[in-house]
Amino acid sequence: MKKWVVVLFVTALFGWAVYDLTEPEEETGDKEGEKAQMVAEGPATDDPETGLDKGQLAPDFSLERLNGEETKLSDLRGKKVMLNFWATWCPPCRAEMPDMEKFHQNEDVEILAVNLTETESSVGDVEEFADEFGLSFQILKDKNSEVSTIYEVNPVPTSVFIDEEGKIQSVMLGAMNYDMMLQRLEEL
């Protein structure tokens, strides 16, 4: 009886191995996996150079500032940029704002602070926040969460460091202090 169990077990293993090696779907599955991975790497665009990975061009956007003027990311080519996604209701965002202002005042870097305006009670809350902290860098209103969706922002704050060529060099999740900001700037 034991021989039958062993023979049956070995036959099943052999059959499974043959099936696994000759299965035609395996190659297609790999290609689907690669496609899914490409989609996960960044937003779908016509330009393969644009994406969210290090060395790729940062996806371009245009948003309204608190003062009503428009800011377009690509207009800042030739400058180092810290793109920060934040909200007034976010304690870690609140904690990093004084360091961001110091960073803006002391370093040669453009800060675009993209407020998740859709999540705020009112735009007035954002204006009060900026006044409370004495913020002098650009605060942009992402009213419909379009830009934060393109940049796959989760959690807030999230900071994206972009070099003079418009390429992403690093992404930091969570609050940063001044020293961390300096370190990222040196890498640009």
HUURSUL-V41596 format. One record per residue. N is the residue number from 1. RES is the residue in three letters. SS is DSSP state (H for helix, E for strand, C for the rest). Layout:
N;RES;SS
N;RES;SS
This chain:
1;MET;C
2;LYS;H
3;LYS;H
4;TRP;H
5;VAL;H
6;VAL;H
7;VAL;H
8;LEU;H
9;PHE;H
10;VAL;H
11;THR;H
12;ALA;H
13;LEU;H
14;PHE;H
15;GLY;H
16;TRP;H
17;ALA;H
18;VAL;H
19;TYR;H
20;ASP;H
21;LEU;H
22;THR;H
23;GLU;C
24;PRO;C
25;GLU;H
26;GLU;H
27;GLU;H
28;THR;H
29;GLY;H
30;ASP;H
31;LYS;H
32;GLU;H
33;GLY;H
34;GLU;H
35;LYS;H
36;ALA;H
37;GLN;H
38;MET;H
39;VAL;H
40;ALA;H
41;GLU;H
42;GLY;C
43;PRO;C
44;ALA;C
45;THR;C
46;ASP;C
47;ASP;C
48;PRO;C
49;GLU;C
50;THR;E
51;GLY;C
52;LEU;C
53;ASP;C
54;LYS;C
55;GLY;C
56;GLN;C
57;LEU;E
58;ALA;C
59;PRO;C
60;ASP;C
61;PHE;C
62;SER;E
63;LEU;E
64;GLU;E
65;ARG;E
66;LEU;C
67;ASN;C
68;GLY;C
69;GLU;C
70;GLU;E
71;THR;E
72;LYS;E
73;LEU;H
74;SER;H
75;ASP;H
76;LEU;H
77;ARG;C
78;GLY;C
79;LYS;C
80;LYS;C
81;VAL;E
82;MET;E
83;LEU;E
84;ASN;E
85;PHE;E
86;TRP;E
87;ALA;C
88;THR;C
89;TRP;C
90;CYS;C
91;PRO;H
92;PRO;H
93;CYS;H
94;ARG;H
95;ALA;H
96;GLU;H
97;MET;H
98;PRO;H
99;ASP;H
100;MET;H
101;GLU;H
102;LYS;H
103;PHE;H
104;HIS;H
105;GLN;H
106;ASN;H
107;GLU;C
108;ASP;C
109;VAL;C
110;GLU;E
111;ILE;E
112;LEU;E
113;ALA;E
114;VAL;E
115;ASN;E
116;LEU;C
117;THR;H
118;GLU;H
119;THR;H
120;GLU;C
121;SER;C
122;SER;C
123;VAL;H
124;GLY;H
125;ASP;H
126;VAL;H
127;GLU;H
128;GLU;H
129;PHE;H
130;ALA;H
131;ASP;H
132;GLU;H
133;PHE;H
134;GLY;C
135;LEU;C
136;SER;C
137;PHE;C
138;GLN;E
139;ILE;E
140;LEU;E
141;LYS;E
142;ASP;C
143;LYS;C
144;ASN;C
145;SER;C
146;GLU;H
147;VAL;H
148;SER;H
149;THR;H
150;ILE;H
151;TYR;C
152;GLU;C
153;VAL;C
154;ASN;C
155;PRO;C
156;VAL;C
157;PRO;C
158;THR;E
159;SER;E
160;VAL;E
161;PHE;E
162;ILE;E
163;ASP;C
164;GLU;C
165;GLU;C
166;GLY;C
167;LYS;E
168;ILE;E
169;GLN;E
170;SER;E
171;VAL;E
172;MET;E
173;LEU;E
174;GLY;C
175;ALA;C
176;MET;C
177;ASN;C
178;TYR;H
179;ASP;H
180;MET;H
181;MET;H
182;LEU;H
183;GLN;H
184;ARG;H
185;LEU;H
186;GLU;H
187;GLU;C
188;LEU;C
